[in-house]
Structures are given as C-alpha cells and as structure tokens.
Amino acid sequence: MADSESGLLEKKSFVVVTGASRGLGKSIASKLVAALPRSSFFLFLSRNNAAQEIIAAELMKSFPGVQIGCRKYDQGLLEQMVFDRLFVDVLNDYALKVSDFEQSIVVHNCATVGDVSKCAWEMTDVKSLQKFFDINVTGMILLNSAFFETFRETKSRLIVNITSDNSKVPYPTMSTYCASKAARDMFFRVLVSEDPSVRVLSYSPGPCDTDMLANVRDKSSNHELAGDLKNFYNEGKVLSCDTSAEKLVAFLKKNTFKNAEYVEYDDPL
Ligand SMILES: NC(=O)c1ccc[n+]([C@@H]2O[C@H](COP(=O)([O-])OP(=O)(O)OC[C@H]3O[C@@H](n4cnc5c(N)ncnc54)[C@H](OP(=O)(O)O)[C@@H]3O)[C@@H](O)[C@H]2O)c1
C-alpha cells in the first residue's frame, strides 16, 4: 500500500540503524543518509563505536545538514535500563523532540551467524546459545518495542528487517541462524497483523561480500556449503554491500512491497 501523502523517503525521519559499523549496515546507513531529507536524524548502533563514528563523520561531511549520533550498543546485553533509556537519552542529548519528525525508521540489520562449525545436534552450550538468540531475536524485539514506545506518536513508522534466504532454506551448520531469521520474519508478520499502519520491509540482501559471509565460507564444517560459497566468490556472484543496499532503497522508494512479506534482492521492483 503506497503512502498517499508522500513517499517513505521524502519525510523528515528519525532513523536507527543497528550494525552500522561495517558490512551491509554501513552501506544501508550511507544510502539512507543520501536518500532521506537532510533534516533527518540518524542513530548508529553497534559495539564498535569508533568505527561508526568515522563513518558518521564522513557522511556528515558529504551531506551537510544531516545529523548523525552514534552509541556503543551490544544487542546481546539485555538490560532493561538500556532499552528504557536509550532513545529518550539520545533525544535529550541532541535537544530533539519526537514531534520534530514526520517518520520513525528502524533498520534491524545487526546479527551474528553463530558457530558454523557445529551441527544442530551439537547445540549444547547454554550460555552461547542464549547469547546468540539474545542478539538475533530477543534484543531486536526489545529494541523495536523501545523505539516505537518512544516514537509512538510519529504518524509514519517504518521497520526494515534484514532477513535472509536462510529463513526459508535449511542450510547445514546454520541451524540457529536459520531459526533466528525465521523467528524475526514471523515476529514482524504478527506485528503488522496487529497494527497494519506500520510499514515493514523484510529484505533479504542476497550473498554480500562481508565478514559474515566470509566466516561461513571459511568456517562451516559442511564441505558442500563451504565449497559452494567459495565458488560463489570465485565466479564473482557475491554482491557488493552497496549494490544490495541500493536495491533496498529502491524498494523503499517504490513502496509497493507487501507488508512484512519476504522480499529478495533479486525480486523485481
Ligand atoms: N552477508 C550476507 O551475505 C548476508 C546475506 C543475508 C543476510 N545477511 C544479513 O545482513 C545483516 C548484516 O550482515 P553482514 O553480512 O553485514 O554481517 P557482518 O559483516 O558480520 O556485520 C554485522 C554487523 O552487526 C553488528 N553486530 C554484530 N553483533 C552485534 C551485537 N551483539 N550488538 C550490536 N551490533 C552487533 C556488527 O558491528 P560490531 O561488531 O561493531 O558490533 C556489524 O556492524 C545481518 O542481519 C545478516 O544476517 C547477510
């Protein structure tokens, strides 16, 4: 359903991007800064704050007027206070009000792929399994709720859920990753069934040249999967993060995607 008043990329927005420090998140953050009005505010969240501060400084130089704040954030550290205070504190720090913005946007990009040396039977360690789902699922849900609790008054609300074909296809040695991506996709399908006024793009970026993909290629104990990925790299089938991020922005610009339904890089606009 297209927005009748103005497009998703035309509104002054408060935008949160998780995992903006590298990989796909860095590219998505950069493309959104370029695409949205300069009066928008961006908040970059990841554990490597130094890296995202450098990215933010470069973007503010290239796009004068845009404001970017960065906060060190570990989505696997589930402290109630962090979620209760994060957005309120950032608004205060920058002397901003929710009513300054026409739209609130969160890009749930950050994730971990987990230990791809292990098969499903070998998932025996309580702490590492809990931490994994805290980062990929529970922390994401808590951040999402905290953000829209703070920004509940914004008329236009947009969620970008970075998903993967792993949410649909069972890849060996990626049991927890596949399960976490499927869980996120369904979480947002339920969310829009409860509140269809929120737009959700569940975007699967395709195979992108990042630390995460290289880790699966180099560390998966499934030789077929590791071999397939090596071939992907050798045959030049791995996408640059910028290429995939541009397609994501094109889907948002067109704004005809089905709410919270799976959309892939390869899909026609
Ligand atoms: N690459 C692909 O081929 C591919 C394919 C399909 C889907 N995806 C999805 O695309 C998204 C980005 O993946 P990527 O390939 O760019 O991965 P990546 O290179 O490993 O980057 C992951 C990003 O997430 C952040 N992150 C990781 N753990 C975090 C934590 N505990 N708290 C906060 N931030 C954390 C990292 O920042 P810090 O380390 O600084 O915290 C980094 O910015 C993920 O959701 C992934 O599942 C990727």
The ligand as a Tripos MOL2 file, in Angstrom:
@<TRIPOS>MOLECULE
LIG
   48    52     1     0     0
SMALL
NO_CHARGES

@<TRIPOS>ATOM
      1 N1         26.4020  -11.0070    4.0800 N.am      1 LIG1
      2 C1         25.4530  -11.7300    3.5560 C.2       1 LIG1
      3 O1         25.6550  -12.4240    2.5450 O.2       1 LIG1
      4 C2         24.0770  -11.7350    4.1430 C.ar      1 LIG1
      5 C3         23.0800  -12.4880    3.4960 C.ar      1 LIG1
      6 C4         21.7980  -12.4800    4.0240 C.ar      1 LIG1
      7 C5         21.5200  -11.7280    5.1510 C.ar      1 LIG1
      8 N2         22.5110  -11.0160    5.7670 N.ar      1 LIG1
      9 C6         22.1490  -10.2270    6.9460 C.3       1 LIG1
     10 O2         22.6190   -8.9130    6.7780 O.3       1 LIG1
     11 C7         22.8620   -8.3220    8.0660 C.3       1 LIG1
     12 C8         24.2500   -7.7430    8.1010 C.3       1 LIG1
     13 O3         25.1710   -8.8010    7.9250 O.3       1 LIG1
     14 P1         26.6680   -8.6030    7.4320 P.3       1 LIG1
     15 O4         26.9220   -9.6580    6.4360 O.co2     1 LIG1
     16 O5         26.9380   -7.1760    7.1010 O.co2     1 LIG1
     17 O6         27.4030   -9.0260    8.7730 O.3       1 LIG1
     18 P2         28.7930   -8.5500    9.4160 P.3       1 LIG1
     19 O7         29.7470   -8.1780    8.3650 O.co2     1 LIG1
     20 O8         29.1590   -9.6370   10.3640 O.co2     1 LIG1
     21 O9         28.3410   -7.2560   10.2270 O.3       1 LIG1
     22 C9         27.4600   -7.4000   11.3120 C.3       1 LIG1
     23 C10        27.1150   -6.0550   11.8870 C.3       1 LIG1
     24 O10        26.3130   -6.2960   13.0510 O.3       1 LIG1
     25 C11        26.9480   -5.7320   14.1810 C.3       1 LIG1
     26 N3         26.7920   -6.5950   15.3340 N.ar      1 LIG1
     27 C12        27.1550   -7.8940   15.4570 C.ar      1 LIG1
     28 N4         26.8850   -8.3280   16.6930 N.ar      1 LIG1
     29 C13        26.3460   -7.2820   17.3650 C.ar      1 LIG1
     30 C14        25.8760   -7.0940   18.6810 C.ar      1 LIG1
     31 N5         25.9600   -8.0740   19.6040 N.pl3     1 LIG1
     32 N6         25.3660   -5.8870   19.0330 N.ar      1 LIG1
     33 C15        25.3270   -4.8910   18.1420 C.ar      1 LIG1
     34 N7         25.7870   -4.9840   16.8920 N.ar      1 LIG1
     35 C16        26.2880   -6.1740   16.5040 C.ar      1 LIG1
     36 C17        28.4210   -5.5930   13.7920 C.3       1 LIG1
     37 O11        29.0050   -4.4860   14.4600 O.3       1 LIG1
     38 P3         30.0050   -4.6010   15.7010 P.3       1 LIG1
     39 O12        30.8440   -5.8060   15.5020 O.co2     1 LIG1
     40 O13        30.7300   -3.2940   15.6440 O.co2     1 LIG1
     41 O14        29.1010   -4.6820   16.9020 O.co2     1 LIG1
     42 C18        28.3250   -5.2810   12.3110 C.3       1 LIG1
     43 O15        28.1200   -3.9130   12.1020 O.3       1 LIG1
     44 C19        22.6190   -9.4370    9.0780 C.3       1 LIG1
     45 O16        21.3290   -9.3420    9.5970 O.3       1 LIG1
     46 C20        22.7470  -10.6900    8.2520 C.3       1 LIG1
     47 O17        22.0530  -11.7640    8.8340 O.3       1 LIG1
     48 C21        23.7700  -11.0040    5.2800 C.ar      1 LIG1
@<TRIPOS>BOND
     1     1     2 1
     2     2     3 2
     3     2     4 1
     4     4     5 ar
     5     4    48 ar
     6     5     6 ar
     7     6     7 ar
     8     7     8 ar
     9     8     9 1
    10     8    48 ar
    11     9    10 1
    12     9    46 1
    13    10    11 1
    14    11    12 1
    15    11    44 1
    16    12    13 1
    17    13    14 1
    18    14    15 2
    19    14    16 1
    20    14    17 1
    21    17    18 1
    22    18    19 2
    23    18    20 1
    24    18    21 1
    25    21    22 1
    26    22    23 1
    27    23    24 1
    28    23    42 1
    29    24    25 1
    30    25    26 1
    31    25    36 1
    32    26    27 ar
    33    26    35 ar
    34    27    28 ar
    35    28    29 ar
    36    29    30 ar
    37    29    35 ar
    38    30    31 1
    39    30    32 ar
    40    32    33 ar
    41    33    34 ar
    42    34    35 ar
    43    36    37 1
    44    36    42 1
    45    37    38 1
    46    38    39 2
    47    38    40 1
    48    38    41 1
    49    42    43 1
    50    44    45 1
    51    44    46 1
    52    46    47 1
@<TRIPOS>SUBSTRUCTURE
     1 LIG1         1 GROUP 0 **** ****
